[in-house]
């Protein structure tokens, strides 16, 4: 008679109910099969913390833990007998195997508080306990991320994920404006994933939500009309397959399950869908559409280009500034997205500008580490200038119209970032004997108290410190030979309608010199 160990070697890690079914095929009775598994003892391992229907346990041999077959077996069992866990895995896979911790509830697709349903927090806790998931911290931002721990699952770089989030934010703002302008969603109650109030419907978190008084979604109640809801998830990581769509369908089914919930209309937006994925969405009544269908081919391409630009910061910009200008022109037409885009692309535009004006070798958006202290910092723009002019290190501060660089930002840059980066760069043999210039650049004004504080700081002999506000940046921009760079800065950073009003107010007020070398 085949032992449990031999059976596991033959069929691989399995649920206890699956092993019982295998033994009954060989004529073993159900009672005897259950007893044999119960008596297996220390020769097998039972996955701790997870139980499945009929009190089944996941069983494997110690030497099977952690290899590809093991994790595929876990995933198979989740798909067939633990949909809450499988949906969390499918959602995270569709997002690149790694995503910000604060969005895990939306990726997971489970209700936060519902009887007999696992919450996103409990799912994360249990999947972490079995070493399927883990939390990590992005060294650049301090932001926590959830990612797959086993190496058999692919994981996108955090820089790529951050770039994709910026592009998805553009799409969400575009959808928000479309819902508002058409009246499809309640004008002042469209919620996005980064709003103070989360987009939650039926205790499930989405990327966007809004009440809707459209006739097919409205129900009559004793207190008047009860609105339905619009919900939307956006995923710009390539083409979504059937599993990604199935996880979204399950999420919508869970949201619609309670008897007292009003109708919910689901939107799923992506770059594209596999034929099987789109077929599933259509058969289940999900409005699956692409960015090209929503906004046109030019905008869809600009969104892909934006991700590429932000992932490979500076390299594409310095080679082709016209590319950056086209992305800005196409995407800033989407109302609500412009300010986020300007901030995300500012260092790329500044890098293109200084390389055009000064020449030299450009590096942008790179993380540098001080190996003595272990601290890291990202350099927005570093230009190794020709003809022994030294190295220019620029800290970029993009400001929306009406805001300015404040004293706290200036003090952090001057007192923390500059000393840290100075120590790091001086250890690099390429820059050891070159003059170093640290500058703070902003497209807006610098607050008066911040400017006064900067001017009070004593000059240093080992480096120079300077700053440029929006007015000084404009003068510098006029020196650029490339018209695309001038256009990008003038139209998207200096000549925005609100920026013109702000500039007029400042010109009417006497100002001190705004570009100073120290």
C-alpha positions in Angstrom: 0.0 0.0 0.0 1.4 3.4 -1.0 2.5 5.6 1.9 1.3 9.2 2.3 4.9 10.3 1.6 5.0 8.3 -1.6 1.6 9.6 -2.6 2.8 13.2 -2.1 5.9 12.6 -4.2 3.7 11.3 -7.0 1.0 13.9 -7.0 2.8 16.8 -5.4 1.6 19.1 -2.6 -2.2 18.8 -2.3 -5.3 19.2 -0.1 -6.1 16.4 2.2 -9.4 15.9 0.4 -7.5 15.5 -2.9 -5.2 12.9 -1.3 -8.2 11.0 0.0 -9.8 11.1 -3.5 -6.5 9.6 -4.9 -6.5 6.8 -2.3 -10.1 5.9 -2.9 -9.2 5.4 -6.6 -7.1 2.5 -5.4 -9.9 1.0 -3.3 -9.1 2.5 0.1 -12.3 3.4 2.0 -13.0 7.0 3.0 -12.6 6.3 6.7 -9.3 4.5 6.2 -7.9 7.2 3.9 -8.8 9.9 6.6 -7.1 7.8 9.3 -3.9 7.4 7.2 -3.6 11.1 6.7 -4.3 11.8 10.4 -1.6 9.3 11.3 1.0 10.6 8.9 2.6 12.5 11.7 5.9 14.3 11.3 6.7 12.8 7.8 4.4 15.5 6.3 3.8 19.2 6.9 0.3 20.8 7.2 0.2 24.4 6.1 -0.4 26.4 9.2 -3.1 29.1 9.5 -5.2 28.2 6.4 -8.2 25.8 6.4 -10.3 25.0 3.4 -13.9 23.7 2.9 -14.7 20.5 4.8 -11.8 21.3 7.2 -9.3 20.3 4.5 -5.6 21.0 5.0 -2.8 21.7 2.5 -0.2 19.0 3.0 3.3 18.6 1.6 6.7 17.1 2.3 9.4 19.2 4.0 11.7 19.0 0.9 8.8 20.2 -1.4 8.5 23.6 0.3 9.4 26.7 -1.7 10.0 25.3 -5.2 8.0 26.2 -8.2 5.8 23.1 -8.0 4.9 23.9 -4.4 3.8 27.5 -5.1 1.8 26.4 -8.2 0.1 23.8 -6.1 -0.8 26.5 -3.5 -2.2 28.7 -6.3 -4.2 25.8 -7.8 -5.8 25.1 -4.4 -6.6 28.7 -3.9 -8.2 28.9 -7.3 -10.4 25.9 -6.6 -11.1 26.2 -2.9 -10.0 29.6 -1.6 -11.2 32.3 -4.0 -10.4 35.1 -1.6 -6.8 34.2 -1.6 -6.7 33.5 -5.3 -8.3 36.8 -6.1 -5.7 38.7 -4.1 -3.0 36.8 -6.0 -4.6 37.4 -9.4 -5.0 41.1 -8.6 -1.4 41.5 -7.5 -0.2 39.5 -10.6 -2.1 41.8 -12.9 -0.5 44.8 -11.2 3.0 43.5 -11.7 3.5 41.4 -8.5 4.2 44.5 -6.4 1.9 47.4 -5.5 1.6 50.1 -2.8 0.4 48.8 0.5 -2.3 51.5 0.7 -4.0 50.1 -2.4 -4.0 46.5 -1.4 -7.7 46.5 -0.4 -8.6 47.5 -4.0 -6.2 45.0 -5.5 -7.5 42.2 -3.2 -11.1 42.9 -4.0 -12.6 41.6 -0.7 -15.0 43.5 1.5 -13.5 45.3 4.5 -16.2 44.2 7.0 -18.7 41.5 6.1 -19.8 38.3 8.0 -18.2 35.1 6.7 -15.9 37.0 4.3 -12.1 37.5 4.8 -11.1 41.1 5.0 -8.1 42.5 3.0 -6.2 42.8 6.2 -6.8 39.2 7.2 -5.9 38.0 3.7 -2.6 39.9 3.7 -1.8 38.6 7.2 -2.4 35.0 6.2 -0.6 35.2 2.9 2.3 36.8 4.6 2.3 34.1 7.2 2.8 31.4 4.6 5.5 33.5 2.8 3.4 34.1 -0.3 3.5 37.9 0.3 5.7 40.3 2.1 5.8 44.0 2.8 8.8 46.1 1.8 9.6 49.8 2.0 10.6 51.9 -1.0 14.0 53.4 0.0 13.3 56.5 -2.1 9.9 57.5 -0.7 9.5 55.5 2.5 6.3 54.1 1.1 5.3 50.5 2.0 4.7 48.1 -0.8 3.2 44.6 -0.9 4.9 42.1 -3.2 5.2 38.4 -3.9 8.0 36.8 -1.9 8.6 33.6 -3.9 11.0 34.2 -6.8 8.8 32.1 -9.1 6.5 35.1 -9.4 7.6 38.1 -11.4 7.8 41.5 -9.7 8.1 44.8 -11.5 10.6 47.4 -10.3 9.1 49.9 -7.9 10.2 52.8 -10.2 8.1 51.3 -13.0 5.1 50.9 -10.7 5.4 54.5 -9.5 5.5 55.6 -13.2 2.4 53.6 -14.0 0.5 55.1 -11.1 1.1 58.5 -12.5 -0.3 57.5 -15.8 -3.3 55.7 -14.2 -4.0 58.9 -12.2 -4.3 60.7 -15.5 -6.9 58.2 -16.7 -8.8 58.4 -13.4 -9.0 62.2 -13.6 -10.2 61.8 -17.2 -13.0 59.4 -16.1 -13.9 61.7 -13.2 -14.5 64.6 -15.5 -16.4 62.5 -18.0 -18.7 61.2 -15.3 -19.2 64.8 -13.9 -19.8 66.5 -17.3 -22.3 63.9 -18.6 -24.1 63.8 -15.3 -23.6 60.0 -15.1 -22.0 60.4 -11.7 -23.0 62.8 -8.9 -20.9 65.9 -9.6 -19.4 66.5 -6.2 -19.2 62.9 -5.0 -16.8 61.3 -7.5 -14.0 59.7 -5.4 -10.5 58.7 -6.5 -8.1 56.3 -4.8 -5.9 59.1 -3.5 -8.7 61.3 -2.2 -9.1 61.9 1.5 -12.4 59.9 1.3 -11.6 56.5 -0.2 -13.8 55.2 -3.2 -15.6 52.5 -1.2 -18.9 50.9 -2.4 -20.5 48.0 -0.5 -17.4 47.9 1.8 -15.1 47.2 -1.2 -12.5 49.6 -2.3 -12.1 50.7 -6.0 -9.9 53.1 -7.9 -12.9 55.4 -8.5 -16.5 55.4 -7.3 -19.5 57.7 -7.6 -23.2 57.6 -6.8 -25.3 57.7 -10.0 -28.9 58.9 -10.6 -29.1 57.4 -14.1 -32.5 55.8 -14.5 -31.3 52.2 -14.8 -29.4 52.4 -11.6 -31.9 54.3 -9.4 -34.3 52.6 -7.0 -37.3 54.1 -5.3 -37.4 54.0 -1.5 -39.5 55.4 1.3 -37.1 58.3 1.5 -37.1 59.1 -2.2 -34.8 58.0 -4.9 -31.9 55.8 -3.9 -28.9 56.1 -6.3 -26.9 53.3 -7.8 -23.2 53.4 -8.1 -20.4 53.6 -10.7 -17.2 51.9 -9.9 -14.0 51.8 -11.9 -10.6 50.1 -11.7 -7.7 51.2 -14.0 -4.7 49.0 -14.8 -2.2 50.2 -17.5 0.2 47.2 -17.2 -0.2 46.0 -20.7 -2.9 43.5 -21.8 -5.2 42.1 -19.1 -5.8 38.3 -19.3 -8.7 36.2 -18.2 -7.5 35.8 -14.7 -7.2 39.6 -14.2 -10.7 40.0 -15.5 -12.0 37.1 -13.4 -10.7 38.8 -10.2 -12.5 42.0 -11.1 -15.7 40.1 -11.9 -15.5 38.4 -8.5 -14.9 41.8 -6.9 -18.1 43.2 -8.5 -20.1 40.1 -7.6 -19.1 40.5 -3.9 -20.1 44.1 -4.0 -23.5 43.4 -5.5 -24.2 40.4 -3.3 -26.0 42.1 -0.3 -29.7 42.4 -0.9 -29.9 46.0 0.2 -27.2 47.3 -2.2 -28.3 49.4 -5.1 -27.2 48.4 -8.7 -23.5 48.9 -9.4 -22.2 49.5 -12.9 -18.5 48.3 -13.2 -15.9 49.8 -15.5 -12.5 48.2 -16.1 -10.0 50.2 -18.1 -6.7 48.9 -19.5 -4.3 49.3 -22.4 -5.9 46.2 -23.8 -7.4 42.8 -23.2 -6.8 39.3 -24.4 -9.6 37.9 -26.4 -10.5 35.5 -23.5 -10.3 38.3 -21.0 -12.5 40.6 -23.1 -14.9 37.8 -23.8 -15.3 37.1 -20.1 -15.9 40.8 -19.3 -18.6 41.1 -22.0 -20.3 37.9 -20.8 -20.4 39.1 -17.2 -21.7 42.6 -18.0 -18.5 44.4 -17.2 -17.8 47.5 -19.2 -14.2 46.7 -20.2 -12.6 49.3 -22.4 -9.2 50.7 -23.4 -7.6 54.1 -23.1 -7.5 54.4 -26.9 -11.3 53.9 -27.1 -11.9 56.4 -24.3 -9.5 59.2 -25.1 -8.2 58.4 -28.6 -5.0 56.9 -30.0 -2.8 59.9 -29.4 -3.6 60.1 -25.7 -3.2 56.3 -25.3 0.2 56.5 -26.8 1.1 59.5 -24.7 0.2 57.5 -21.6 2.5 54.7 -22.6 5.2 57.2 -23.4 4.7 58.8 -20.0 5.4 55.5 -18.2 8.5 55.0 -20.3 9.7 58.5 -19.6 9.2 58.2 -15.9 10.7 54.7 -15.7 13.9 55.7 -17.7 14.1 59.3 -16.3 16.1 61.7 -18.3 17.5 59.4 -20.9 14.7 59.8 -23.4 14.2 63.4 -22.5 17.8 64.4 -23.3 17.7 62.5 -26.5 14.4 63.8 -27.7 12.9 66.8 -25.9 10.1 67.0 -28.5 8.9 63.6 -27.2 8.4 65.1 -23.7 6.6 68.2 -25.1 4.2 65.9 -27.0 3.4 63.9 -23.9 2.7 67.1 -21.9 0.5 68.6 -24.7 -1.6 65.5 -25.2 -2.1 64.6 -21.5 -2.6 68.0 -19.9 -5.8 68.4 -21.9 -7.3 66.0 -19.4 -8.7 68.2 -16.7 -7.5 67.5 -13.2 -4.4 65.6 -14.4 -2.2 68.5 -15.4 -0.8 69.4 -12.1 0.3 65.9 -11.3 1.9 65.5 -14.8 3.8 68.8 -14.4 5.3 67.6 -11.2 6.2 64.2 -12.5 7.9 65.5 -15.6 9.5 68.6 -14.2 12.9 67.0 -13.5 13.0 65.5 -17.0 12.2 68.9 -18.6 14.8 70.6 -16.4 17.4 68.0 -17.4 16.7 68.5 -21.0 17.0 72.3 -20.5 20.4 72.3 -18.8 21.9 69.8 -21.2 20.7 71.9 -24.2 22.2 75.1 -22.7 25.4 73.8 -21.1 26.2 70.6 -22.9 27.9 67.8 -21.0 26.8 64.5 -19.7 23.3 64.2 -18.1 22.1 61.9 -15.4 18.7 62.2 -13.9 16.4 60.5 -11.4 19.1 58.2 -10.0 19.4 57.0 -6.5 22.8 57.4 -4.8 23.9 55.8 -1.6 26.3 56.9 1.1 27.9 53.6 2.1 29.4 55.1 5.3 26.0 56.1 6.7 23.8 53.7 4.7 21.6 56.7 3.7 20.3 57.1 0.1 19.0 60.0 -1.8 17.7 60.6 -5.4 19.4 63.2 -7.5 16.9 64.9 -9.7 19.4 66.3 -12.2 23.2 65.9 -12.4 25.0 67.5 -15.3 28.8 66.9 -15.7 29.5 70.1 -17.6 32.3 70.3 -20.2 35.4 72.5 -20.2 36.1 72.1 -16.5 33.0 73.9 -15.5 32.2 71.4 -12.9 29.2 69.3 -11.9 25.8 70.9 -11.5 23.3 69.1 -9.1 19.8 70.4 -9.3 16.9 69.8 -6.9 13.6 70.3 -8.8 10.5 71.7 -7.1 7.5 71.9 -9.4 4.8 74.1 -8.0 1.2 74.5 -9.0 0.0 78.0 -9.6 -0.5 79.9 -6.3 1.9 77.8 -4.3 5.6 78.4 -3.6 8.7 76.8 -2.1 8.5 77.2 1.6 11.0 77.6 4.4 10.8 74.0 5.5 11.6 72.7 2.0 14.5 75.1 1.6 16.0 74.1 5.0 15.6 70.4 4.3 17.4 70.8 1.0 20.2 73.1 2.3 20.7 71.4 5.6 20.2 67.7 4.7 20.1 66.9 1.0 23.1 69.1 0.0 25.5 67.7 2.7 24.4 64.1 2.1 24.8 64.4 -1.7 28.1 66.2 -1.4 29.5 63.4 0.7 28.3 60.8 -1.8 29.5 62.6 -4.9 32.9 63.4 -3.5 33.5 59.6 -3.0 33.0 59.1 -6.8 36.3 59.1 -8.5 34.8 60.7 -11.6 33.9 63.9 -9.6 36.6 63.9 -6.9 38.4 67.0 -8.0 35.6 68.8 -9.9 33.8 71.9 -8.6 30.4 71.0 -7.3 27.4 73.4 -7.7 24.1 72.6 -5.9 21.1 74.5 -7.1 17.3 74.6 -6.2 15.1 75.2 -9.2 11.4 75.9 -9.1 8.9 77.1 -11.7 7.1 79.1 -9.0 8.2 81.7 -6.4 10.2 81.1 -3.3 8.6 82.3 -0.1 10.0 85.5 1.3 11.1 83.9 4.6 12.7 81.0 2.7 14.6 83.4 0.5 15.8 85.5 3.4 17.0 82.4 5.2 18.9 81.2 2.1 20.6 84.6 1.8 21.7 84.5 5.5 23.6 81.3 5.1 27.4 81.6 5.0 29.2 80.8 1.8 31.2 77.5 1.6 34.6 77.0 0.1 34.1 73.4 -0.9 30.9 73.9 -3.0 28.6 76.6 -4.3 24.9 76.9 -3.6 22.4 78.8 -5.7 18.7 78.9 -6.5 16.4 79.9 -9.3 12.7 80.8 -8.9 10.2 80.9 -11.8 11.3 84.3 -13.1 15.0 83.3 -13.2 14.1 79.9 -14.8 12.3 81.8 -17.6 15.4 83.8 -18.3 17.5 80.6 -18.4 14.9 78.9 -20.6 15.3 81.7 -23.2 18.9 80.5 -23.7 17.7 77.0 -25.0 18.3 76.4 -28.6 15.7 73.6 -28.8 12.2 75.1 -29.4 10.4 72.0 -27.9 12.1 72.7 -24.5 11.1 76.3 -24.5 7.6 75.4 -25.5 7.2 72.7 -22.9 8.3 75.1 -20.1 6.5 78.2 -21.3 3.2 76.5 -22.0 3.0 74.0 -19.2 5.0 75.6 -16.4 5.2 79.4 -16.9 2.1 80.4 -18.9 -0.7 78.4 -17.3 -3.6 80.9 -16.8 -3.3 80.8 -13.0 0.5 81.1 -13.2 0.1 84.3 -15.2 -2.1 85.8 -12.5 0.4 84.8 -9.8 3.2 86.3 -11.9 1.4 89.6 -12.3 0.9 89.9 -8.6 4.5 89.2 -7.9 5.7 91.7 -10.5 3.6 94.4 -8.9 5.4 93.7 -5.6 9.1 94.7 -5.2 11.3 91.6 -5.0 14.8 90.9 -4.0 17.2 89.1 -6.4 16.0 85.6 -6.8 19.1 83.8 -8.3 22.0 84.0 -5.9 25.3 82.1 -5.8 26.7 81.4 -2.4 
